[in-house]
Amino acid sequence: MVRATNAMSKFATQRIWLSAMCFVAYLTCPAQGTSVILNSDSSGWHLMRNGAKHDVHGAGAKSHFDILENAGANSIRLWSTNKSALLDSAHKRGMTVMLGLYLRPERTGMDYNDEYAIQGQLLELKQEVLKYKDHPALLLWGIGNEVDLQYTNTRVWDAVEELAAFIHEVDPHHPTSTVLAGIDPAKIHMVRTHCPSIDVLGVNAYGSIERLPLNIRRFGWEKPYLVTEWGVNGPFEAPRTTWGAKKEPPGGVKASTRLRRYQEIIAADSSMCLGSYCFLWGQKQESTATWHGLFLSDGRATDGVDAMHKAWRGDWPERRAPSIQNIRLNGLGWRKDHVLLPHSEVAIDIDLEDWGGELRWQCALFPESTSKKTGGDRQQSLQEIPTTFSQSDEDGISFLAPEDPGAYRIFVTVCRDERTCSTANIPFLVKR
C-alpha cells in the first residue's frame, strides 16, 4: 500500500510539473505553425488549413517522397513520433502530416487497469505534443492506432480522451483524431460517449471500405472522418486454400481495386470524408512481402503507385509500370488451389498489360508464412529458397517443385526498365 501511494504521489508531482510547463509554454510561446480548423457548410465538412480547404490526398509514408509528390499527394501519415525527422522532410515538399501518438494496444500486453503504466505513457505523449505542436507540417493528431483491435478493457478510451482534451488545451490549432480498426455500432458508441474531445474519426478499412460511407452514418457518427489506412482486402479477409494459405490477387488486380475504391468510395463521399491515407507507401511483410506495399523491398515502384497517380492527379504517369492481371501454375490461375508432386516440373505463365519498354522477369520461391500476428504487427521476412528457373517458352517460366512436402509460395516480378514493376504470387502445396 505504501509503495502504491508513493508511486501515485510521484505521478501527482510529475503531472503538476507538466501542467506548469504546459501553462508557461502556452503563454510564452506563440504558435509558429499553421492553423487547422474544421468547418461545415451546406456541402459538408471541410478541413481548413490557414484559411484554405485541404482535402487529404495522403499515404502512410516514410520514404519515396519524390515519387509521392510527383503522384499528387499532399500529406503523409506517421503512426508515432519516433520518425520526427520526417516532419521536416514533408514540410520541405509542401506536404502536411497526420502525426500519431502511440498508445500501446491491449493485445501487446498493456494493462489499462494499471494506473502507473497508463499515466507513464500519457506523460510521455503529452511531452511529445508540446514538442511538435508548432511544427509547420502538422495537420492533425492521431491518438492511438487500432487500440480497439482484440481489446476487452474499455478504459483505453479514457486514455484517448485525456490526451485529446490535453491537446485542446495546449494546441487549439490542430484537430484530434483516433484511429479504429474498422467500425461497428459498439466502437462508434464508445468514441462518442467516452471521447467527446475527438474531432475526426480515423478508420482503417480494407474490405469493409465498400460499405464505409453507409455504415458511418448508420452507426451514428456525425462528425467528419478520414480513411487512415486503405487499399486492397487484407490477408485477414482473403480467400484461403484448403491448407489455409491466403490467396493474394495479382498486382494489376490490386491496382485496379485501389483506383476504383478511391474514385467510387473515398472521393465520392465529399460531405463527410476529409480524404485518406493509402496503405502502404513502402514495403513490409504481412503474410507476404507484397500484399500491401506499393514498393518492392529494393525500392522499385509497382503498378499500385501508378493507380494512386491516376487517383490524385486524374491522369496516368507518362511511363507506366507493366501490370500482371493473372498468374497460372500448370494452366490454373491464382484463384485455384495448387497441389504438386515433389520434384515435378511446374510451368508459370501470366497475363500482362504491357505499356512498352524492355521487360524483365524475376521469379523467387519462399516457404509459406506461418506468422499468426495481426493488426499490422511486425512480421519477420522469410528466407528465399534457392531454385533454378528455366525459360519454358516465349511467354513462360518453369521450375521443379521442392522435394520436401509442405506449403510454399512462388513469386513473379515483371519490371519495365528495372524501375517500375508488377508482382504476383501463388501458394502451393507439395504432397506425396
NUBAVO-172899 format. One line per 2 residues: number of its first residue (from 1); for each residue x, y, z of C-alpha. Coordinates in pm, 1 decimal. Example, Ala and Ser with C-alpha at 12.3 -4.5 7.8 and 13.67 -1.06 7.14 Angstrom:
BEGIN
1	1230.0,-450.0,780.0 ~ 1367.0,-106.0,714.0
This chain:
BEGIN
1	0.0,0.0,0.0 ~ 282.3,238.2,85.1
3	453.0,164.8,-245.8 ~ 135.1,233.9,-440.2
5	84.7,558.9,-253.7 ~ 441.1,664.9,-325.3
7	403.1,576.8,-692.5 ~ 87.0,779.1,-723.6
9	248.9,1068.6,-535.2 ~ 530.4,1058.3,-786.3
11	282.6,1083.2,-1069.8 ~ 96.2,1362.2,-897.2
13	422.9,1557.2,-878.9 ~ 500.3,1484.1,-1244.3
15	153.3,1590.8,-1351.7 ~ 180.4,1916.2,-1158.1
17	519.4,1980.3,-1317.9 ~ 385.7,1900.4,-1661.6
19	83.7,2124.2,-1611.7 ~ 305.8,2410.1,-1506.1
21	532.1,2353.8,-1804.6 ~ 235.7,2344.6,-2039.7
23	92.5,2663.5,-1893.2 ~ 419.8,2850.2,-1931.4
25	473.1,2718.1,-2283.1 ~ 121.2,2811.5,-2381.5
27	155.2,3167.5,-2250.4 ~ 509.7,3244.6,-2358.2
29	548.5,3056.9,-2685.8 ~ 306.7,3173.8,-2954.6
31	228.2,2915.2,-3219.6 ~ 480.8,2909.9,-3500.7
33	298.8,2651.4,-3704.4 ~ -18.2,2652.2,-3904.9
35	-382.5,2689.2,-3811.1 ~ -603.6,2393.8,-3898.4
37	-975.4,2401.2,-3823.6 ~ -1285.8,2207.3,-3914.5
39	-1561.4,2387.3,-4099.5 ~ -1903.5,2276.4,-4217.1
41	-2143.6,2425.4,-4468.6 ~ -2424.7,2306.5,-4692.4
43	-2183.2,2083.1,-4885.8 ~ -2048.2,1907.2,-4575.4
45	-1733.3,1903.9,-4363.3 ~ -1404.7,2063.4,-4466.2
47	-1053.6,2069.9,-4326.1 ~ -925.8,2428.0,-4347.5
49	-551.6,2495.1,-4327.9 ~ -454.7,2859.8,-4296.8
51	-792.2,2950.6,-4439.5 ~ -769.4,2722.8,-4745.4
53	-952.8,2393.6,-4795.2 ~ -718.0,2097.5,-4751.2
55	-854.8,1773.6,-4895.6 ~ -622.1,1499.5,-4776.4
57	-452.7,1312.7,-5062.6 ~ -216.9,1113.6,-4848.6
59	-24.2,796.8,-4783.1 ~ 128.6,610.7,-4492.8
61	482.1,701.6,-4597.5 ~ 834.1,712.1,-4457.5
63	1024.7,723.3,-4786.5 ~ 995.9,781.2,-5161.9
65	875.9,1137.7,-5104.7 ~ 985.1,1248.5,-5452.6
67	757.1,990.4,-5614.4 ~ 480.0,1072.4,-5368.2
69	497.0,1442.0,-5452.4 ~ 505.2,1370.8,-5826.1
71	197.8,1147.7,-5790.8 ~ -2.2,1438.7,-5648.5
73	-10.0,1361.6,-5274.8 ~ -20.5,1644.1,-5020.3
75	2.9,1463.6,-4684.6 ~ 162.5,1170.4,-4503.4
77	58.3,972.1,-4201.0 ~ 302.6,874.9,-3925.4
79	199.5,620.4,-3661.6 ~ 423.6,767.5,-3389.0
81	667.4,1048.5,-3313.9 ~ 977.8,827.3,-3336.8
83	1028.0,934.9,-3701.7 ~ 1004.1,1306.3,-3625.8
85	1264.3,1399.7,-3890.4 ~ 1001.3,1311.3,-4148.1
87	801.0,1615.7,-4039.3 ~ 1081.1,1829.9,-4180.4
89	1101.1,1616.7,-4495.7 ~ 729.6,1658.1,-4555.8
91	741.9,2031.3,-4488.8 ~ 1021.0,2083.5,-4743.6
93	791.7,1934.1,-5008.0 ~ 487.0,2132.7,-4900.4
95	314.9,1828.8,-4750.7 ~ 129.9,1801.0,-4420.9
97	149.3,1528.2,-4155.6 ~ -105.0,1336.1,-3953.3
99	115.0,1272.3,-3650.7 ~ 49.0,961.6,-3445.2
101	65.0,939.9,-3066.4 ~ 132.4,573.4,-2999.0
103	-90.7,430.1,-2728.3 ~ 6.3,71.0,-2656.7
105	-277.8,-164.2,-2754.7 ~ -403.0,-417.9,-2503.9
107	-302.6,-700.5,-2740.3 ~ 66.1,-609.6,-2689.6
109	40.6,-661.1,-2313.5 ~ -69.5,-314.1,-2199.3
111	-290.8,-325.3,-1890.8 ~ -538.3,-37.7,-1883.5
113	-617.0,-116.2,-1520.7 ~ -257.9,-32.1,-1428.6
115	-272.6,336.9,-1337.9 ~ 104.0,361.2,-1311.9
117	150.5,228.9,-1667.9 ~ -130.8,446.3,-1803.6
119	-1.4,769.7,-1653.8 ~ 354.2,686.4,-1754.7
121	266.7,661.6,-2120.2 ~ 35.2,965.0,-2107.9
123	308.2,1176.2,-1951.7 ~ 548.5,1085.4,-2232.0
125	291.1,1152.8,-2502.1 ~ 193.1,1490.5,-2355.9
127	557.3,1590.5,-2373.2 ~ 558.0,1486.5,-2740.9
129	253.2,1704.6,-2803.0 ~ 433.3,2005.1,-2655.0
131	739.3,1925.6,-2863.4 ~ 568.6,1907.6,-3202.3
133	251.2,2115.5,-3173.4 ~ 402.9,2414.7,-3352.6
135	567.1,2228.1,-3637.3 ~ 452.7,2387.9,-3965.0
137	382.6,2048.9,-4128.5 ~ 145.6,1928.8,-3855.7
139	-211.0,1876.7,-3980.6 ~ -382.3,1678.2,-3703.0
141	-307.4,1435.5,-3420.9 ~ -375.4,1062.0,-3441.6
143	-426.9,933.3,-3085.6 ~ -373.2,558.3,-3089.2
145	-388.8,319.4,-3382.6 ~ -630.4,26.7,-3363.0
147	-640.0,16.5,-2983.9 ~ -984.6,-138.0,-3038.5
149	-841.3,-447.3,-3209.2 ~ -880.6,-754.2,-2987.7
151	-936.6,-539.1,-2679.4 ~ -1154.3,-600.5,-2373.7
153	-1079.8,-309.8,-2137.8 ~ -1284.8,-3.0,-2229.5
155	-1066.4,215.0,-2005.4 ~ -842.5,266.5,-2308.7
157	-1097.1,524.6,-2426.1 ~ -1036.9,724.5,-2108.4
159	-669.9,746.0,-2205.1 ~ -765.0,858.8,-2556.8
161	-992.4,1127.1,-2413.6 ~ -731.0,1253.0,-2165.2
163	-484.2,1308.1,-2448.8 ~ -745.6,1467.6,-2675.9
165	-860.5,1706.1,-2402.6 ~ -498.7,1795.2,-2325.4
167	-437.7,1876.0,-2692.3 ~ -742.7,2101.7,-2699.1
169	-595.1,2293.3,-2405.4 ~ -240.1,2340.2,-2531.7
171	-287.1,2319.8,-2908.5 ~ -615.7,2466.0,-3031.8
173	-470.1,2493.0,-3382.3 ~ -486.0,2122.6,-3479.0
175	-778.8,1877.6,-3461.9 ~ -767.0,1546.5,-3277.3
177	-847.6,1201.0,-3406.9 ~ -831.7,839.4,-3300.7
179	-794.2,552.8,-3545.9 ~ -1017.1,244.3,-3538.6
181	-968.9,-97.7,-3697.6 ~ -1293.5,-75.9,-3890.1
183	-1619.9,35.3,-3734.7 ~ -1925.7,-115.8,-3574.4
185	-2203.5,32.1,-3357.9 ~ -2024.3,-53.8,-3031.0
187	-1699.4,116.9,-3131.6 ~ -1878.0,428.7,-3251.9
189	-2074.6,439.8,-2926.8 ~ -1757.1,416.6,-2717.4
191	-1584.7,700.2,-2902.3 ~ -1895.6,920.2,-2900.0
193	-1962.7,873.7,-2528.7 ~ -1612.7,841.5,-2383.5
195	-1412.2,1066.5,-2618.2 ~ -1603.2,1392.2,-2677.6
197	-1273.6,1572.0,-2746.7 ~ -1213.0,1366.1,-3061.8
199	-1280.8,1588.9,-3364.3 ~ -1222.1,1348.1,-3654.1
201	-1270.7,972.9,-3666.3 ~ -989.0,781.3,-3834.2
203	-1089.1,448.4,-3987.4 ~ -861.0,175.0,-4119.6
205	-1076.2,-4.8,-4374.3 ~ -981.8,-267.7,-4627.9
207	-1261.7,-491.7,-4749.7 ~ -1501.3,-304.7,-4520.8
209	-1438.4,18.4,-4712.6 ~ -1706.0,-91.5,-4959.8
211	-1977.0,-4.7,-4703.4 ~ -1789.3,255.9,-4501.9
213	-1982.4,571.8,-4606.3 ~ -2311.9,394.0,-4539.3
215	-2201.0,248.4,-4205.8 ~ -2052.4,577.1,-4080.3
217	-2398.3,727.3,-4099.1 ~ -2590.9,414.3,-3998.2
219	-2385.1,370.2,-3681.1 ~ -2444.1,729.2,-3570.8
221	-2116.0,911.3,-3634.7 ~ -2194.1,1277.7,-3708.0
223	-1850.7,1437.8,-3720.9 ~ -1613.3,1410.7,-4020.8
225	-1387.2,1112.5,-4081.9 ~ -1063.2,1018.2,-4256.5
227	-982.9,682.8,-4414.3 ~ -647.7,642.6,-4242.2
229	-549.0,309.7,-4396.9 ~ -697.7,154.9,-4707.0
231	-605.0,-45.9,-5010.5 ~ -692.0,-397.9,-5119.8
233	-856.8,-656.0,-4896.4 ~ -616.6,-753.1,-4620.5
235	-475.9,-1103.1,-4561.5 ~ -731.0,-1147.4,-4282.3
237	-1009.1,-1105.9,-4541.9 ~ -859.4,-1314.7,-4821.7
239	-988.7,-1648.1,-4951.1 ~ -775.6,-1943.0,-4844.9
241	-657.4,-2270.5,-4988.4 ~ -770.5,-2597.6,-4832.5
243	-445.3,-2599.1,-4629.7 ~ -501.4,-2241.8,-4505.8
245	-275.1,-2033.5,-4730.4 ~ -408.1,-1687.3,-4818.8
247	-464.9,-1604.0,-5185.4 ~ -322.9,-1265.6,-5285.8
249	-456.0,-1100.2,-5604.9 ~ -200.4,-1014.0,-5875.4
251	-57.0,-662.6,-5884.3 ~ -276.8,-545.0,-6170.7
253	-593.8,-659.3,-5995.1 ~ -485.1,-481.4,-5676.9
255	-402.8,-160.5,-5867.2 ~ -747.8,-156.9,-6030.6
257	-912.1,-218.6,-5692.8 ~ -724.6,74.0,-5538.2
259	-826.9,311.1,-5815.0 ~ -1192.7,209.4,-5804.7
261	-1215.2,237.1,-5426.3 ~ -1063.3,582.1,-5432.7
263	-1288.4,714.6,-5709.2 ~ -1615.7,546.3,-5613.7
265	-1594.3,547.5,-5232.7 ~ -1343.6,794.3,-5086.6
267	-1369.8,1081.5,-5333.1 ~ -1744.2,1026.9,-5372.0
269	-1818.3,1089.4,-5001.0 ~ -1706.6,1451.6,-5000.8
271	-1968.8,1561.4,-4746.2 ~ -1817.7,1366.9,-4452.6
273	-1486.9,1220.3,-4570.3 ~ -1194.2,1464.0,-4541.5
275	-967.7,1242.7,-4752.1 ~ -747.9,941.6,-4698.8
277	-405.9,788.4,-4644.0 ~ -342.1,490.4,-4868.0
279	-152.7,194.5,-4726.2 ~ 141.5,140.1,-4774.8
281	377.7,385.1,-4945.7 ~ 665.3,149.7,-4880.2
283	713.2,-223.0,-4817.8 ~ 650.7,-462.9,-4531.2
285	599.6,-831.1,-4461.4 ~ 234.3,-900.7,-4384.3
287	153.4,-1262.4,-4479.0 ~ 359.1,-1188.8,-4791.0
289	622.5,-929.2,-4878.7 ~ 399.2,-773.5,-5145.2
291	45.4,-768.8,-5008.1 ~ 8.2,-405.8,-4903.3
293	328.9,-235.5,-5012.1 ~ 330.4,-10.2,-5317.7
295	706.0,-62.7,-5346.6 ~ 932.9,-365.2,-5351.0
297	1190.0,-429.3,-5079.3 ~ 1463.0,-284.6,-5303.9
299	1268.2,39.6,-5355.1 ~ 1125.1,-19.3,-5702.7
301	773.6,118.0,-5757.0 ~ 479.5,-102.9,-5854.0
303	171.5,-51.7,-6067.9 ~ -9.3,42.8,-5746.0
305	186.9,370.6,-5748.1 ~ 53.8,440.4,-6097.9
307	-300.7,380.2,-5973.1 ~ -254.8,641.4,-5699.0
309	-108.4,886.1,-5952.0 ~ -425.5,843.1,-6156.5
311	-641.2,881.1,-5842.2 ~ -475.6,1201.8,-5722.0
313	-388.1,1375.1,-6048.7 ~ -659.0,1240.8,-6275.4
315	-419.8,1103.8,-6538.3 ~ -168.7,823.6,-6570.2
317	205.6,881.2,-6539.3 ~ 397.1,914.0,-6864.2
319	586.9,589.0,-6805.8 ~ 351.9,323.9,-6667.9
321	457.2,3.8,-6499.4 ~ 355.8,-329.8,-6650.6
323	55.6,-480.7,-6478.0 ~ 3.2,-853.6,-6408.3
325	-364.7,-946.4,-6437.5 ~ -337.4,-1320.3,-6378.3
327	-77.4,-1581.0,-6287.8 ~ -106.6,-1955.7,-6353.6
329	71.8,-2269.7,-6243.0 ~ 32.9,-2551.3,-6494.8
331	-252.0,-2359.5,-6653.7 ~ -453.0,-2295.5,-6333.1
333	-499.0,-1935.1,-6217.1 ~ -434.4,-1773.3,-5879.7
335	-788.1,-1830.6,-5750.7 ~ -744.7,-2212.8,-5765.6
337	-575.1,-2448.3,-5520.4 ~ -242.3,-2587.2,-5644.2
339	-119.0,-2925.2,-5516.1 ~ 204.1,-3054.2,-5670.4
341	410.1,-3371.5,-5656.9 ~ 761.9,-3347.8,-5517.0
343	1022.9,-3256.7,-5777.6 ~ 762.0,-3227.4,-6052.8
345	805.4,-2974.8,-6333.6 ~ 586.9,-2666.4,-6294.2
347	506.6,-2414.9,-6567.8 ~ 442.9,-2046.8,-6477.7
349	268.9,-1806.3,-6712.3 ~ 98.8,-1470.0,-6669.1
351	-146.5,-1231.6,-6834.7 ~ 19.0,-892.7,-6859.2
353	-79.2,-539.0,-6955.7 ~ 232.9,-402.4,-7122.1
355	282.1,-28.7,-7182.7 ~ 611.3,-58.0,-7367.8
357	976.5,-63.7,-7272.3 ~ 1208.4,-353.7,-7201.2
359	1053.6,-612.2,-6970.6 ~ 1239.0,-846.7,-6738.3
361	1109.1,-1140.3,-6536.6 ~ 1220.0,-1239.6,-6189.5
363	1098.0,-1545.9,-6000.0 ~ 1153.4,-1649.2,-5639.6
365	1041.3,-1936.8,-5417.9 ~ 967.2,-1896.9,-5046.9
367	822.6,-2110.5,-4769.7 ~ 469.2,-2018.6,-4673.3
369	445.5,-1771.9,-4383.4 ~ 328.8,-1920.3,-4053.7
371	301.5,-1589.9,-3864.7 ~ -10.6,-1550.3,-3650.9
373	39.5,-1176.5,-3587.0 ~ -249.2,-939.8,-3656.0
375	-323.3,-570.4,-3687.5 ~ -16.8,-496.1,-3893.8
377	217.9,-600.4,-3612.5 ~ 570.2,-656.3,-3741.2
379	634.5,-994.0,-3905.6 ~ 971.7,-1144.9,-3986.2
381	1077.9,-1155.7,-4350.6 ~ 1116.0,-1504.2,-4495.9
383	1428.6,-1662.0,-4641.7 ~ 1422.9,-1735.0,-5016.0
385	1467.0,-2098.6,-5119.3 ~ 1737.5,-2132.3,-5389.8
387	1566.5,-2255.2,-5707.5 ~ 1659.1,-2282.0,-6075.2
389	1409.8,-2126.5,-6317.8 ~ 1415.1,-2201.9,-6690.8
391	1259.6,-2033.8,-6991.2 ~ 986.3,-2279.0,-7087.9
393	864.8,-2099.3,-7399.9 ~ 828.5,-1746.6,-7530.9
395	595.4,-1640.0,-7253.6 ~ 661.3,-1872.4,-6963.7
397	899.8,-1997.5,-6698.5 ~ 935.2,-2344.1,-6547.6
399	1087.9,-2481.6,-6228.3 ~ 1098.5,-2804.5,-6028.0
401	877.9,-2826.8,-5721.2 ~ 1065.8,-2881.3,-5392.1
403	1145.1,-3237.2,-5288.0 ~ 1022.6,-3184.2,-4931.5
405	645.9,-3186.0,-4872.3 ~ 498.8,-2866.7,-4731.7
407	349.9,-2527.2,-4812.4 ~ 531.9,-2287.5,-5043.3
409	470.1,-1971.3,-5243.0 ~ 610.5,-1875.7,-5583.5
411	655.5,-1505.2,-5668.0 ~ 684.4,-1347.4,-6013.2
413	800.1,-990.0,-6070.4 ~ 792.8,-823.0,-6412.4
415	973.2,-489.7,-6439.9 ~ 994.4,-221.6,-6705.0
417	1341.5,-77.7,-6747.6 ~ 1428.1,-211.1,-6398.9
419	1239.3,78.9,-6236.9 ~ 866.5,4.1,-6228.5
421	724.8,-339.9,-6162.1 ~ 421.8,-559.1,-6109.3
423	415.2,-868.1,-5890.5 ~ 203.1,-1178.2,-5847.9
425	228.1,-1494.9,-5644.0 ~ 62.0,-1832.1,-5594.1
427	71.6,-2052.0,-5285.3 ~ 109.1,-2423.7,-5349.2
429	131.9,-2746.0,-5151.5 ~ 383.8,-3021.2,-5221.7
431	226.8,-3352.2,-5129.7 ~ 336.1,-3709.2,-5196.2
